[in-house]
């Protein structure tokens, strides 16, 4: 994916495929003391495992871009929880965003542009019309209702991931789901949809 002369790099990983005890021990060693404390608070093993992979692999990936050892990277978040690097170790800033769902973690990284990414696991049963009525614009809800049931789920996730990615790119609150505006109207950004397999949908937004 390209915007002018800059690239947005997209990395994906099935966290459930990483189960080697030796590798997990190495990844654990990359975490900060604060991250280790947070890890120990998880009760569900699956959530705990994914948290470890997200935090450790984020450090490894950003280490490649900043030429800074993974253990030395320091993170903070804005008022709405969007993470950013405190000590980048390079002249140009690195913009990144992370999303995770069942069986997949996605990282979007850019050297020049704010970026947001969202991934959703589509087989999970949802009341798409009920959700849409709370977070979509009237026009979008009408469009969903006009579709055959077989197409409705696909369209729902297309809109949902774009809205989430847009909000994350701007570092806004996740409760701001653009209910007053249809996504394709008056939105100044570049966006892409990616379908990496039959069970996941990814949206990337860059501005």
MDTraj code that builds the backbone (N, CA, C; nanometers):
import mdtraj as md
import numpy as np

residues = "UNK UNK UNK UNK UNK UNK UNK UNK UNK UNK UNK UNK UNK UNK UNK UNK UNK UNK UNK UNK UNK UNK UNK UNK UNK UNK UNK UNK UNK UNK UNK UNK UNK UNK UNK UNK UNK UNK UNK UNK UNK UNK UNK UNK UNK UNK UNK UNK UNK UNK UNK UNK UNK UNK UNK UNK UNK UNK UNK UNK UNK UNK UNK UNK UNK UNK UNK UNK UNK UNK UNK UNK UNK UNK UNK UNK UNK UNK UNK UNK UNK UNK UNK UNK UNK UNK UNK UNK UNK UNK UNK UNK UNK UNK UNK UNK UNK UNK UNK UNK UNK UNK UNK UNK UNK UNK UNK UNK UNK UNK UNK UNK UNK UNK UNK UNK UNK UNK UNK UNK UNK UNK UNK UNK UNK UNK UNK UNK UNK UNK UNK UNK UNK UNK UNK UNK UNK UNK UNK UNK UNK UNK UNK UNK UNK UNK UNK UNK UNK UNK UNK UNK UNK UNK UNK UNK UNK UNK UNK UNK UNK UNK UNK UNK UNK UNK UNK UNK UNK UNK UNK UNK UNK UNK UNK UNK UNK UNK UNK UNK UNK UNK UNK UNK UNK UNK UNK UNK UNK UNK UNK UNK UNK UNK UNK UNK UNK UNK UNK UNK UNK UNK UNK UNK UNK UNK UNK".split()
xyz = np.array([
    [0.0847, -0.1175, 0.0000],
    [0.0000, 0.0000, 0.0000],
    [0.0882, 0.1225, 0.0000],
    [0.0535, 0.2229, -0.0812],
    [0.1375, 0.3410, -0.0914],
    [0.0541, 0.4684, -0.0907],
    [0.1070, 0.5690, -0.0296],
    [0.0501, 0.7021, -0.0364],
    [0.1634, 0.7948, -0.0751],
    [0.1545, 0.8608, -0.1897],
    [0.2641, 0.9371, -0.2505],
    [0.3870, 0.8480, -0.2549],
    [0.4994, 0.8943, -0.1950],
    [0.6222, 0.8158, -0.2020],
    [0.6484, 0.7358, -0.0753],
    [0.5539, 0.7313, 0.0151],
    [0.5740, 0.6601, 0.1408],
    [0.4901, 0.5340, 0.1437],
    [0.5312, 0.4425, 0.2269],
    [0.4625, 0.3139, 0.2345],
    [0.4027, 0.2937, 0.3720],
    [0.2965, 0.2165, 0.3755],
    [0.2409, 0.1660, 0.4996],
    [0.2680, 0.0162, 0.5013],
    [0.3404, -0.0288, 0.6007],
    [0.3732, -0.1704, 0.6113],
    [0.2715, -0.2384, 0.7024],
    [0.2177, -0.3478, 0.6542],
    [0.1184, -0.4237, 0.7288],
    [0.1763, -0.5602, 0.7642],
    [0.1774, -0.5919, 0.8935],
    [0.2276, -0.7191, 0.9445],
    [0.1130, -0.7935, 1.0107],
    [0.1004, -0.9215, 0.9825],
    [-0.0051, -1.0023, 1.0442],
    [0.0555, -1.1281, 1.1061],
    [-0.0106, -1.1770, 1.2094],
    [0.0380, -1.2952, 1.2789],
    [-0.0778, -1.3667, 1.3458],
    [-0.0816, -1.4977, 1.3326],
    [-0.1743, -1.5814, 1.4092],
    [-0.1070, -1.6137, 1.5411],
    [-0.1473, -1.5469, 1.6474],
    [-0.0803, -1.5632, 1.7767],
    [-0.0920, -1.7051, 1.8310],
    [-0.1965, -1.7765, 1.7900],
    [-0.2141, -1.9129, 1.8404],
    [-0.1119, -2.0097, 1.7814],
    [-0.0406, -1.9659, 1.6766],
    [0.0613, -2.0519, 1.6161],
    [0.1928, -2.0470, 1.6926],
    [0.2058, -1.9533, 1.7870],
    [0.3286, -1.9406, 1.8658],
    [0.3090, -2.0056, 2.0014],
    [0.3535, -2.1298, 2.0127],
    [0.3342, -2.2050, 2.1370],
    [0.4614, -2.2697, 2.1893],
    [0.5749, -2.2430, 2.1248],
    [0.7015, -2.3019, 2.1679],
    [0.7440, -2.2406, 2.3015],
    [0.7588, -2.3194, 2.4072],
    [0.7967, -2.2649, 2.5385],
    [0.9266, -2.1842, 2.5346],
    [1.0243, -2.2302, 2.4582],
    [1.1515, -2.1585, 2.4493],
    [1.1309, -2.0204, 2.3884],
    [1.0520, -2.0132, 2.2792],
    [1.0259, -1.8854, 2.2143],
    [0.9454, -1.7929, 2.3054],
    [0.8447, -1.8474, 2.3730],
    [0.7629, -1.7655, 2.4624],
    [0.8466, -1.7080, 2.5766],
    [0.9432, -1.7844, 2.6229],
    [1.0329, -1.7351, 2.7282],
    [1.1167, -1.6197, 2.6769],
    [1.1637, -1.6309, 2.5523],
    [1.2417, -1.5235, 2.4911],
    [1.1564, -1.3974, 2.4752],
    [1.0337, -1.4154, 2.4315],
    [0.9443, -1.3013, 2.4137],
    [0.9131, -1.2356, 2.5478],
    [0.8940, -1.3154, 2.6501],
    [0.8679, -1.2621, 2.7839],
    [0.9833, -1.1743, 2.8312],
    [1.1025, -1.2134, 2.7951],
    [1.2203, -1.1376, 2.8354],
    [1.2298, -1.0001, 2.7718],
    [1.1517, -0.9755, 2.6663],
    [1.1531, -0.8444, 2.6004],
    [1.0637, -0.7432, 2.6711],
    [0.9739, -0.7901, 2.7561],
    [0.8760, -0.7014, 2.8175],
    [0.9375, -0.6139, 2.9258],
    [0.8774, -0.4978, 2.9443],
    [0.9166, -0.4102, 3.0545],
    [0.8558, -0.4654, 3.1832],
    [0.9000, -0.4151, 3.2976],
    [0.8450, -0.4617, 3.4249],
    [0.6963, -0.4286, 3.4345],
    [0.6574, -0.3140, 3.3801],
    [0.5156, -0.2754, 3.3811],
    [0.4332, -0.3713, 3.2952],
    [0.4861, -0.4091, 3.1794],
    [0.4150, -0.5030, 3.0928],
    [0.4043, -0.6407, 3.1577],
    [0.5080, -0.6811, 3.2275],
    [0.5042, -0.8099, 3.2976],
    [0.3987, -0.8084, 3.4080],
    [0.3872, -0.6967, 3.4770],
    [0.2849, -0.6842, 3.5816],
    [0.1447, -0.6949, 3.5217],
    [0.1232, -0.6277, 3.4082],
    [-0.0066, -0.6341, 3.3420],
    [-0.0363, -0.7757, 3.2938],
    [0.0658, -0.8437, 3.2423],
    [0.0496, -0.9803, 3.1926],
    [-0.0022, -1.0730, 3.3025],
    [0.0509, -1.0576, 3.4231],
    [0.0143, -1.1464, 3.5325],
    [-0.1279, -1.1233, 3.5826],
    [-0.1896, -1.0131, 3.5437],
    [-0.3256, -0.9840, 3.5878],
    [-0.4310, -1.0547, 3.5033],
    [-0.3899, -1.1090, 3.3872],
    [-0.4859, -1.1797, 3.3029],
    [-0.5232, -1.3135, 3.3653],
    [-0.6513, -1.3444, 3.3615],
    [-0.7013, -1.4704, 3.4157],
    [-0.7139, -1.5752, 3.3056],
    [-0.7672, -1.5348, 3.1915],
    [-0.7878, -1.6290, 3.0811],
    [-0.6550, -1.6546, 3.0085],
    [-0.6119, -1.7810, 2.9961],
    [-0.4840, -1.8130, 2.9310],
    [-0.4733, -1.7595, 2.7879],
    [-0.5832, -1.7656, 2.7105],
    [-0.5783, -1.7187, 2.5722],
    [-0.5502, -1.5689, 2.5661],
    [-0.6158, -1.4910, 2.6531],
    [-0.5939, -1.3467, 2.6576],
    [-0.4523, -1.3142, 2.7043],
    [-0.4061, -1.3884, 2.8007],
    [-0.2710, -1.3682, 2.8527],
    [-0.1676, -1.3964, 2.7452],
    [-0.1887, -1.5037, 2.6709],
    [-0.0970, -1.5418, 2.5638],
    [-0.0936, -1.4341, 2.4559],
    [-0.2100, -1.3844, 2.4164],
    [-0.2142, -1.2835, 2.3114],
    [-0.1495, -1.1525, 2.3571],
    [-0.1705, -1.1145, 2.4814],
    [-0.1081, -0.9925, 2.5339],
    [0.0443, -1.0029, 2.5244],
    [0.0975, -1.1175, 2.5630],
    [0.2420, -1.1390, 2.5547],
    [0.2913, -1.1240, 2.4114],
    [0.2224, -1.1871, 2.3166],
    [0.2644, -1.1810, 2.1766],
    [0.2546, -1.0381, 2.1238],
    [0.1431, -0.9708, 2.1529],
    [0.1249, -0.8333, 2.1048],
    [0.2380, -0.7441, 2.1525],
    [0.2646, -0.7437, 2.2817],
    [0.3635, -0.6519, 2.3374],
    [0.5056, -0.6864, 2.2923],
    [0.5405, -0.8153, 2.2938],
    [0.6769, -0.8539, 2.2588],
    [0.7061, -0.8357, 2.1106],
    [0.6126, -0.8775, 2.0246],
    [0.6352, -0.8654, 1.8802],
    [0.6316, -0.7186, 1.8378],
    [0.5490, -0.6370, 1.9029],
    [0.5511, -0.4928, 1.8755],
    [0.6907, -0.4374, 1.9000],
    [0.7514, -0.4773, 2.0076],
    [0.8874, -0.4328, 2.0379],
    [0.9859, -0.4802, 1.9307],
    [0.9722, -0.6042, 1.8888],
    [1.0627, -0.6571, 1.7865],
    [1.0472, -0.5835, 1.6539],
    [0.9230, -0.5608, 1.6125],
    [0.8991, -0.4929, 1.4848],
    [0.9519, -0.3497, 1.4872],
    [0.9190, -0.2745, 1.5919],
    [0.9604, -0.1348, 1.5971],
    [1.1107, -0.1211, 1.6178],
    [1.1704, -0.2241, 1.6734],
    [1.3163, -0.2248, 1.6837],
    [1.3799, -0.2263, 1.5452],
    [1.3177, -0.2961, 1.4510],
    [1.3687, -0.3007, 1.3131],
    [1.3657, -0.1627, 1.2484],
    [1.2618, -0.0852, 1.2775],
    [1.2449, 0.0460, 1.2150],
    [1.3287, 0.1545, 1.2824],
    [1.3465, 0.1442, 1.4120],
    [1.4159, 0.2496, 1.4863],
    [1.5632, 0.2200, 1.5111],
    [1.6045, 0.0949, 1.4853],
    [1.7420, 0.0530, 1.5135],
    [1.7737, 0.0655, 1.6625],
    [1.6709, 0.0521, 1.7436],
    [1.6854, 0.0573, 1.8885],
    [1.6561, -0.0815, 1.9449],
    [1.7368, -0.1312, 2.0384],
    [1.7083, -0.2631, 2.0977],
    [1.5663, -0.2707, 2.1508],
    [1.5014, -0.3830, 2.1260],
    [1.3601, -0.3987, 2.1617],
    [1.3334, -0.3712, 2.3095],
    [1.4227, -0.4145, 2.3957],
    [1.4014, -0.3969, 2.5399],
    [1.4081, -0.2501, 2.5821],
    [1.4755, -0.1669, 2.5030],
    [1.4943, -0.0266, 2.5402],
    [1.3815, 0.0642, 2.4937],
    [1.2946, 0.0155, 2.4093],
    [1.1847, 0.0982, 2.3597],
    [1.0886, 0.1326, 2.4736],
    [1.0459, 0.2579, 2.4745],
    [0.9535, 0.3055, 2.5763],
    [0.8261, 0.3555, 2.5100],
    [0.7120, 0.3181, 2.5668],
    [0.5828, 0.3515, 2.5086],
    [0.5004, 0.4371, 2.6034],
    [0.4131, 0.5140, 2.5437],
    [0.3114, 0.5852, 2.6196],
    [0.1841, 0.5837, 2.5359],
    [0.0758, 0.6371, 2.5898],
    [-0.0508, 0.6428, 2.5170],
    [-0.1099, 0.7820, 2.5292],
    [-0.1907, 0.8206, 2.4285],
    [-0.2585, 0.9495, 2.4381],
    [-0.3807, 0.9358, 2.5278],
    [-0.4590, 1.0414, 2.5381],
    [-0.5727, 1.0420, 2.6306],
    [-0.6790, 0.9377, 2.5961],
    [-0.6781, 0.8904, 2.4713],
    [-0.7756, 0.7888, 2.4296],
    [-0.7136, 0.6508, 2.4120],
    [-0.5907, 0.6363, 2.4587],
    [-0.5286, 0.5048, 2.4596],
    [-0.4484, 0.4668, 2.3376],
    [-0.4270, 0.5607, 2.2432],
    [-0.3468, 0.5272, 2.1255],
    [-0.1996, 0.5262, 2.1634],
    [-0.1288, 0.4149, 2.1390],
    [0.0118, 0.4060, 2.1799],
    [0.1052, 0.4818, 2.0859],
    [0.2156, 0.5290, 2.1424],
    [0.3208, 0.5910, 2.0616],
    [0.4550, 0.5678, 2.1296],
    [0.5612, 0.5801, 2.0512],
    [0.6960, 0.5602, 2.1033],
    [0.7458, 0.6882, 2.1685],
    [0.8060, 0.6737, 2.2857],
    [0.8652, 0.7873, 2.3551],
    [1.0081, 0.8088, 2.3083],
    [1.0865, 0.7017, 2.3025],
    [1.2272, 0.7103, 2.2590],
    [1.2436, 0.6365, 2.1269],
    [1.2344, 0.7074, 2.0178],
    [1.2354, 0.6416, 1.8880],
    [1.3753, 0.6081, 1.8398],
    [1.4754, 0.6824, 1.8830],
    [1.6116, 0.6493, 1.8441],
    [1.6423, 0.6733, 1.6983],
    [1.5610, 0.7562, 1.6304],
    [1.5871, 0.7861, 1.4908],
    [1.5375, 0.9268, 1.4610],
    [1.5847, 0.9855, 1.3536],
    [1.5505, 1.1241, 1.3208],
    [1.4041, 1.1402, 1.2842],
    [1.3500, 1.0483, 1.2063],
    [1.2111, 1.0570, 1.1627],
    [1.1213, 0.9735, 1.2537],
    [1.0025, 1.0233, 1.2868],
    [0.9119, 0.9491, 1.3753],
    [0.8545, 0.8254, 1.3071],
    [0.8162, 0.7309, 1.3888],
    [0.7496, 0.6104, 1.3414],
    [0.6050, 0.6151, 1.3915],
    [0.5113, 0.6006, 1.2992],
    [0.3705, 0.5945, 1.3357],
    [0.3250, 0.4488, 1.3257],
    [0.2511, 0.4041, 1.4242],
    [0.2074, 0.2642, 1.4204],
    [0.0734, 0.2493, 1.4901],
    [0.0076, 0.1394, 1.4587],
    [-0.1177, 0.1057, 1.5234],
    [-0.1314, -0.0459, 1.5245],
    [-0.2042, -0.0954, 1.6221],
    [-0.2167, -0.2399, 1.6425],
    [-0.3639, -0.2762, 1.6595],
    [-0.4025, -0.3907, 1.6064],
    [-0.5361, -0.4436, 1.6302],
    [-0.5254, -0.5952, 1.6454],
    [-0.6104, -0.6506, 1.7290],
    [-0.6078, -0.7965, 1.7450],
    [-0.7475, -0.8486, 1.7714],
    [-0.7694, -0.9691, 1.7259],
    [-0.8950, -1.0389, 1.7447],
    [-0.8629, -1.1873, 1.7548],
    [-0.9621, -1.2698, 1.7489],
    [-0.9373, -1.4134, 1.7591],
    [-0.8511, -1.4620, 1.6427],
    [-0.7393, -1.5251, 1.6745],
    [-0.6488, -1.5886, 1.5790],
    [-0.5716, -1.4905, 1.4895],
    [-0.5698, -1.3629, 1.5211],
    [-0.4917, -1.2709, 1.4381],
    [-0.4562, -1.1418, 1.5115],
    [-0.3300, -1.1000, 1.4914],
    [-0.2824, -0.9686, 1.5351],
    [-0.2323, -0.8980, 1.4102],
    [-0.2612, -0.7678, 1.4002],
    [-0.2191, -0.6895, 1.2851],
    [-0.1483, -0.5632, 1.3328],
    [-0.0350, -0.5322, 1.2680],
    [0.0388, -0.4091, 1.2935],
    [0.0433, -0.3289, 1.1641],
    [0.0162, -0.1993, 1.1725],
    [0.0333, -0.1079, 1.0590],
    [0.1397, -0.0065, 1.0999],
    [0.2418, 0.0112, 1.0151],
    [0.3556, 0.0974, 1.0489],
    [0.3871, 0.1886, 0.9306],
    [0.4100, 0.3158, 0.9608],
    [0.4437, 0.4142, 0.8576],
    [0.5492, 0.5102, 0.9112],
    [0.6346, 0.5590, 0.8219],
    [0.7359, 0.6570, 0.8608],
    [0.6878, 0.8009, 0.8434],
    [0.5758, 0.8214, 0.7749],
    [0.5362, 0.9584, 0.7434],
    [0.3926, 0.9947, 0.7786],
    [0.3075, 0.8970, 0.8036],
    [0.1657, 0.9299, 0.8182],
    [0.1039, 0.8597, 0.9385],
    [0.0089, 0.9304, 1.0012],
    [-0.0702, 0.8665, 1.1052],
    [-0.1493, 0.7521, 1.0426],
    [-0.1591, 0.6425, 1.1145],
    [-0.2211, 0.5232, 1.0587],
    [-0.3094, 0.4566, 1.1643],
    [-0.4183, 0.3981, 1.1180],
    [-0.5062, 0.3214, 1.2049],
    [-0.5400, 0.1894, 1.1383],
    [-0.5549, 0.0846, 1.2173],
    [-0.5851, -0.0470, 1.1619],
    [-0.6859, -0.1174, 1.2510],
    [-0.7733, -0.1946, 1.1889],
    [-0.8680, -0.2762, 1.2652],
    [-0.8824, -0.4109, 1.1968],
    [-0.8884, -0.5158, 1.2757],
    [-0.9117, -0.6504, 1.2234],
    [-1.0268, -0.7114, 1.3020],
    [-1.1139, -0.7808, 1.2322],
    [-1.2280, -0.8460, 1.2960],
    [-1.2374, -0.9912, 1.2508],
    [-1.2817, -1.0748, 1.3435],
    [-1.3051, -1.2172, 1.3167],
    [-1.4506, -1.2330, 1.2746],
    [-1.4742, -1.2561, 1.1472],
    [-1.6091, -1.2478, 1.0918],
    [-1.7023, -1.3654, 1.1218],
    [-1.6536, -1.4878, 1.1513],
    [-1.7486, -1.5968, 1.1785],
    [-1.8273, -1.5784, 1.3077],
    [-1.7795, -1.4935, 1.3977],
    [-1.8495, -1.4743, 1.5242],
    [-1.9882, -1.4174, 1.4997],
    [-2.0888, -1.4794, 1.5585],
    [-2.2270, -1.4388, 1.5365],
    [-2.2549, -1.3047, 1.6048],
    [-2.3125, -1.2115, 1.5295],
    [-2.3466, -1.0798, 1.5822],
    [-2.4826, -1.0376, 1.5277],
    [-2.5547, -0.9597, 1.6044],
    [-2.6781, -0.8974, 1.5576],
    [-2.6375, -0.7710, 1.4831],
    [-2.6015, -0.7856, 1.3562],
    [-2.5398, -0.6748, 1.2837],
    [-2.6345, -0.5557, 1.2689],
    [-2.7624, -0.5808, 1.2489],
    [-2.8563, -0.4692, 1.2357],
    [-2.8732, -0.3965, 1.3687],
    [-2.8784, -0.4707, 1.4766],
    [-2.8916, -0.4099, 1.6082],
    [-2.7716, -0.3236, 1.6431],
    [-2.6522, -0.3738, 1.6128],
    [-2.5306, -0.2960, 1.6386],
    [-2.5274, -0.1737, 1.5484],
    [-2.5601, -0.1930, 1.4219],
    [-2.5547, -0.0834, 1.3248],
    [-2.6462, 0.0319, 1.3645],
    [-2.7614, 0.0008, 1.4194],
    [-2.8554, 0.1061, 1.4576],
    [-2.8007, 0.1944, 1.5686],
    [-2.7038, 0.1430, 1.6445],
    [-2.6441, 0.2210, 1.7528],
    [-2.5195, 0.2977, 1.7113],
    [-2.4480, 0.2482, 1.6077],
    [-2.3172, 0.3084, 1.5775],
    [-2.3006, 0.3530, 1.4328],
    [-2.3961, 0.3228, 1.3458],
    [-2.3866, 0.3631, 1.2057],
    [-2.4802, 0.4800, 1.1784],
    [-2.4536, 0.5483, 1.0683],
    [-2.5427, 0.6562, 1.0263],
    [-2.6733, 0.5968, 0.9729],
    [-2.7755, 0.6817, 0.9644],
    [-2.9049, 0.6362, 0.9121],
    [-2.8903, 0.5809, 0.7708],
    [-2.8095, 0.6472, 0.6900],
    [-2.7890, 0.6024, 0.5522],
    [-2.7252, 0.4642, 0.5484],
    [-2.6288, 0.4412, 0.6359],
    [-2.5596, 0.3116, 0.6387],
    [-2.6524, 0.2014, 0.6875],
    [-2.7352, 0.2317, 0.7874],
    [-2.8311, 0.1335, 0.8368],
    [-2.9308, 0.0974, 0.7267],
    [-2.9794, 0.1975, 0.6546],
    [-3.0728, 0.1713, 0.5443],
    [-3.0083, 0.0841, 0.4374],
    [-2.8805, 0.1097, 0.4100],
    [-2.8096, 0.0296, 0.3099],
    [-2.7980, -0.1155, 0.3547],
    [-2.7667, -0.1366, 0.4826],
    [-2.7573, -0.2734, 0.5350],
    [-2.8911, -0.3458, 0.5252],
    [-2.9966, -0.2774, 0.5634],
    [-3.1295, -0.3384, 0.5627],
    [-3.1750, -0.3753, 0.4218],
    [-3.1246, -0.3024, 0.3222],
    [-3.1662, -0.3285, 0.1841],
    [-3.0951, -0.4488, 0.1229],
    [-2.9897, -0.4962, 0.1901],
    [-2.9110, -0.6065, 0.1349],
    [-2.9720, -0.7417, 0.1707],
    [-2.9525, -0.8428, 0.0856],
    [-2.9922, -0.9786, 0.1221],
    [-2.9139, -1.0227, 0.2460],
    [-2.9716, -1.1042, 0.3317],
    [-2.9029, -1.1483, 0.4539],
    [-2.7630, -1.2055, 0.4280],
    [-2.7451, -1.2735, 0.3160],
    [-2.6152, -1.3338, 0.2855],
    [-2.5064, -1.2287, 0.2640],
    [-2.5447, -1.1079, 0.2216],
    [-2.4478, -1.0012, 0.1957],
    [-2.4351, -0.9023, 0.3117],
    [-2.5281, -0.9066, 0.4027],
    [-2.5352, -0.8073, 0.5095],
    [-2.4151, -0.8142, 0.6037],
    [-2.3760, -0.9350, 0.6400],
    [-2.2635, -0.9529, 0.7323],
    [-2.1349, -0.8964, 0.6735],
    [-2.1118, -0.9214, 0.5443],
    [-1.9911, -0.8729, 0.4771],
    [-1.9864, -0.7210, 0.4773],
    [-2.0987, -0.6580, 0.4462],
    [-2.1041, -0.5113, 0.4425],
    [-2.0871, -0.4520, 0.5812],
    [-2.1454, -0.5170, 0.6803],
    [-2.1324, -0.4689, 0.8174],
    [-1.9863, -0.4593, 0.8580],
    [-1.9104, -0.5674, 0.8334],
    [-1.7697, -0.5681, 0.8745],
    [-1.6862, -0.4715, 0.7906],
    [-1.7263, -0.4491, 0.6682],
    [-1.6573, -0.3507, 0.5852],
    [-1.6677, -0.2124, 0.6483],
    [-1.7882, -0.1750, 0.6893],
    [-1.8094, -0.0441, 0.7503],
    [-1.7496, -0.0368, 0.8905],
    [-1.7701, -0.1415, 0.9686],
    [-1.7219, -0.1418, 1.1070],
    [-1.5700, -0.1263, 1.1130],
    [-1.4972, -0.2051, 1.0342],
    [-1.3507, -0.1981, 1.0392],
    [-1.2999, -0.0626, 0.9909],
    [-1.3646, -0.0048, 0.8882],
    [-1.3230, 0.1265, 0.8404],
    [-1.3438, 0.2337, 0.9471],
    [-1.4562, 0.2296, 1.0149],
    [-1.4825, 0.3278, 1.1191],
    [-1.3820, 0.3148, 1.2335],
    [-1.3573, 0.1924, 1.2766],
    [-1.2616, 0.1700, 1.3852],
    [-1.1213, 0.2159, 1.3450],
    [-1.0791, 0.1815, 1.2237],
    [-0.9459, 0.2199, 1.1780],
    [-0.9337, 0.3719, 1.1670],
    [-1.0390, 0.4368, 1.1203],
    [-1.0394, 0.5829, 1.1083],
    [-1.0253, 0.6486, 1.2455],
    [-1.1025, 0.6010, 1.3397],
    [-1.0984, 0.6551, 1.4749],
    [-0.9604, 0.6342, 1.5378],
    [-0.9028, 0.5169, 1.5172],
    [-0.7718, 0.4870, 1.5744],
    [-0.6618, 0.5689, 1.5076],
    [-0.6738, 0.5932, 1.3775],
    [-0.5742, 0.6750, 1.3078],
    [-0.5707, 0.8159, 1.3650],
    [-0.6878, 0.8685, 1.4012],
    [-0.6975, 1.0039, 1.4559],
    [-0.6777, 1.0068, 1.6071],
    [-0.6621, 0.8895, 1.6682],
    [-0.6427, 0.8862, 1.8126],
    [-0.7637, 0.9332, 1.8897],
    [-0.8828, 0.9043, 1.8376],
    [-1.0065, 0.9471, 1.9005],
    [-1.0590, 0.8393, 1.9940],
    [-1.1643, 0.8714, 2.0655],
    [-1.2281, 0.7743, 2.1531],
    [-1.2951, 0.6660, 2.0699],
    [-1.2868, 0.5431, 2.1145],
    [-1.3490, 0.4320, 2.0420],
    [-1.5008, 0.4368, 2.0475],
    [-1.5560, 0.5240, 2.1313],
    [-1.7014, 0.5383, 2.1346],
    [-1.7501, 0.6332, 2.0264],
    [-1.6562, 0.7010, 1.9574],
    [-1.6920, 0.7935, 1.8505],
    [-1.7009, 0.7159, 1.7203],
    [-1.8190, 0.6689, 1.6870],
    [-1.8322, 0.5808, 1.5707],
    [-1.9031, 0.6481, 1.4529],
    [-1.8930, 0.7789, 1.4448],
    [-1.9388, 0.8506, 1.3262],
    [-2.0852, 0.8252, 1.2933],
    [-2.1692, 0.8262, 1.3941],
    [-2.3106, 0.7976, 1.3699],
    [-2.3782, 0.9052, 1.2866],
    [-2.3207, 1.0238, 1.2839],
    [-2.3836, 1.1336, 1.2101],
    [-2.3370, 1.1451, 1.0658],
    [-2.2382, 1.0659, 1.0273],
    [-2.1841, 1.0747, 0.8914],
    [-2.1607, 0.9366, 0.8341],
    [-2.1990, 0.9178, 0.7108],
    [-2.1637, 0.7944, 0.6414],
    [-2.0149, 0.7960, 0.6153],
    [-1.9513, 0.6804, 0.6226],
    [-1.8065, 0.6775, 0.6167],
    [-1.7513, 0.7353, 0.4878],
    [-1.8150, 0.7076, 0.3773],
    [-1.7607, 0.7491, 0.2494],
    [-1.7914, 0.8944, 0.2152],
    [-1.8589, 0.9655, 0.3060],
    [-1.8915, 1.1059, 0.2809],
    [-1.8079, 1.1968, 0.3700],
    [-1.7384, 1.2919, 0.3086],
    [-1.6636, 1.3943, 0.3812],
    [-1.5509, 1.3374, 0.4678],
    [-1.4958, 1.2237, 0.4298],
    [-1.3836, 1.1660, 0.5028],
    [-1.2562, 1.1894, 0.4226],
    [-1.1645, 1.2696, 0.4773],
    [-1.0412, 1.3027, 0.4079],
    [-0.9290, 1.2097, 0.4539],
    [-0.9140, 1.0983, 0.3860],
    [-0.8094, 1.0029, 0.4221],
    [-0.7952, 0.9027, 0.3082],
    [-0.6959, 0.8169, 0.3206],
    [-0.6801, 0.7039, 0.2287],
    [-0.7139, 0.5775, 0.3087],
    [-0.7858, 0.4864, 0.2477],
    [-0.8199, 0.3654, 0.3213],
    [-0.8218, 0.2436, 0.2289],
    [-0.7989, 0.1294, 0.2892],
    [-0.7934, 0.0027, 0.2165],
    [-0.8660, -0.1045, 0.2957],
    [-0.9208, -0.2006, 0.2240],
    [-0.9736, -0.3234, 0.2823],
    [-0.8834, -0.4391, 0.2414],
    [-0.8555, -0.5275, 0.3338],
    [-0.7787, -0.6480, 0.3042],
    [-0.8529, -0.7667, 0.3632],
    [-0.8640, -0.8722, 0.2843],
    [-0.9240, -0.9957, 0.3340],
    [-0.8167, -1.1042, 0.3264],
    [-0.7411, -1.1236, 0.4361],
    [-0.6268, -1.2162, 0.4325],
    [-0.6664, -1.3629, 0.4254],
    [-0.7895, -1.3932, 0.4645],
    [-0.8388, -1.5318, 0.4610],
    [-0.9912, -1.5277, 0.4639],
    [-1.0530, -1.6415, 0.4862],
    [-1.1993, -1.6480, 0.4847],
    [-1.2635, -1.6122, 0.6186],
    [-1.1823, -1.5825, 0.7197],
    [-1.2377, -1.5591, 0.8532],
    [-1.2059, -1.4216, 0.9107],
    [-1.1262, -1.3419, 0.8405],
    [-1.0886, -1.2125, 0.8949],
    [-1.1031, -1.1017, 0.7900],
    [-1.1308, -0.9823, 0.8386],
    [-1.1359, -0.8640, 0.7536],
    [-1.0535, -0.7537, 0.8204],
    [-0.9698, -0.6881, 0.7402],
    [-0.8808, -0.5829, 0.7893],
    [-0.9110, -0.4531, 0.7158],
    [-0.9087, -0.3422, 0.7883],
    [-0.9167, -0.2094, 0.7271],
    [-0.7991, -0.1266, 0.7763],
    [-0.7410, -0.0494, 0.6846],
    [-0.6301, 0.0394, 0.7173],
    [-0.6673, 0.1799, 0.6724],
    [-0.6449, 0.2778, 0.7577],
    [-0.6701, 0.4181, 0.7252],
    [-0.5427, 0.4985, 0.7477],
    [-0.5102, 0.5855, 0.6509],
    [-0.3907, 0.6690, 0.6565],
    [-0.4304, 0.8119, 0.6258],
    [-0.3739, 0.9079, 0.6996],
    [-0.3981, 1.0480, 0.6644],
    [-0.2729, 1.1326, 0.6914],
])
top = md.Topology()
chain = top.add_chain()
for i, resn in enumerate(residues, 1):
    res = top.add_residue(resn, chain, resSeq=i)
    for name in ("N", "CA", "C"):
        top.add_atom(name, md.element.get_by_symbol(name[0]), res)
traj = md.Trajectory(xyz[None], top)
